[in-house]
Amino acid sequence: MKRRIFTFLSAAVLLILVGGFISMNYAPTPSPKVISIKIQKVEGTWRVMNAETADPLVKANRKDTIVWEAEGTDVSFQFNNSDLFNPVKEEDALVYGYTKYVKAGKKFKLKIKDNAPFGEYPYSVF
């Protein structure tokens, strides 16, 4: 009887330890976020920058939504890889899969696809 109790307790402790190690190695997918990017004139020079950090580099994950806003000028976007995004609304769809024209004061939203490949992807704003 004592041997059964000892075996049961040993197995329970082992399961708890193994379960704890497995859960510590699990990295959950971050929640999707909205990243706001502004195109605006700063000290006489047009800049593309993160609205919160003033960083020109957009750091995003799968399922995130990127919102570009043109302040004070109309802008055109050109993307090298159109397979990264889904439009949030029909009017946000890329023309011919690669370009988009946005009027001053308007916003343009794209959601990064669930299966977008990892990497760095340059885009042009003019």
C-alpha positions in Angstrom: 0.0 0.0 0.0 2.8 2.4 0.9 4.5 1.5 -2.4 1.4 2.4 -4.4 1.0 5.8 -2.6 4.7 6.5 -3.2 4.5 5.6 -6.9 1.3 7.7 -7.3 2.9 10.8 -5.6 6.1 10.4 -7.6 4.2 10.2 -10.9 2.1 13.3 -9.9 5.2 15.3 -9.0 6.9 14.2 -12.3 3.8 15.3 -14.3 3.7 18.7 -12.6 7.4 19.3 -13.2 7.2 18.2 -16.9 4.0 20.2 -17.4 5.7 23.3 -15.8 8.7 23.0 -18.1 6.6 22.6 -21.2 4.4 25.6 -20.4 7.5 27.8 -19.7 8.8 27.1 -23.2 5.5 28.0 -24.9 5.5 31.5 -26.4 2.0 32.7 -27.2 1.3 34.6 -30.3 1.1 38.4 -29.5 -2.3 40.0 -29.8 -2.9 41.8 -33.1 -2.3 45.5 -32.8 -2.9 48.7 -34.8 0.2 50.6 -35.9 -0.3 54.2 -36.9 2.1 55.7 -39.5 2.1 59.3 -40.5 3.4 61.0 -43.6 4.1 64.6 -42.5 6.4 67.5 -42.9 9.0 67.8 -40.1 11.3 70.8 -40.1 10.8 71.3 -43.8 11.4 67.7 -44.8 8.7 65.1 -45.6 8.9 62.1 -43.2 7.3 58.7 -42.8 7.2 57.9 -39.1 5.5 55.8 -36.5 2.9 58.1 -34.9 3.8 57.0 -31.4 7.6 56.5 -31.6 8.7 58.8 -34.5 10.6 55.8 -35.8 10.6 55.5 -39.6 10.9 51.7 -39.3 7.6 49.8 -39.1 7.9 46.8 -36.8 4.8 44.6 -37.2 3.7 41.0 -36.7 1.3 38.8 -38.6 -2.4 39.9 -38.1 -1.4 43.4 -37.2 -3.1 46.3 -39.0 -1.0 49.2 -40.3 -2.7 52.6 -40.8 -1.0 55.2 -42.9 -2.2 58.8 -42.7 -1.2 61.5 -45.2 -1.0 64.9 -43.5 -0.9 68.0 -45.7 -0.2 66.3 -49.1 -1.5 63.5 -51.3 0.8 60.5 -51.4 1.4 57.4 -53.5 2.5 54.1 -52.0 4.4 51.3 -53.8 4.9 47.9 -52.3 7.4 45.3 -53.6 5.4 42.3 -52.2 1.6 42.6 -52.4 1.2 39.1 -50.9 1.8 40.4 -47.4 -1.5 42.3 -46.9 -5.2 42.1 -46.9 -7.2 45.4 -47.2 -9.3 46.2 -44.2 -12.0 47.8 -46.4 -12.6 47.4 -50.1 -11.4 51.0 -50.8 -8.1 50.1 -49.2 -7.3 47.5 -51.8 -4.0 47.9 -53.6 -4.3 48.9 -57.3 -2.8 46.2 -59.6 -1.6 44.6 -56.3 1.3 47.0 -55.7 0.3 50.6 -55.5 -2.1 52.9 -53.7 -2.9 56.7 -54.0 -4.1 58.5 -50.8 -5.5 62.0 -50.6 -4.3 64.4 -48.0 -6.0 63.9 -44.6 -7.2 60.4 -45.5 -6.1 57.1 -44.0 -5.1 53.8 -45.7 -5.3 50.5 -43.8 -3.8 47.1 -44.5 -3.8 44.0 -42.3 -0.8 41.7 -42.5 -1.8 38.3 -43.6 -1.8 35.3 -41.1 0.7 33.5 -43.3 2.9 36.4 -44.3 6.6 35.3 -44.5 8.9 36.8 -41.9 11.4 39.4 -43.1 12.0 43.0 -44.0 10.0 44.5 -46.8 10.8 48.0 -48.1 8.1 50.2 -49.6 8.1 53.6 -51.2 6.1 56.7 -50.4 6.1 59.6 -52.8 
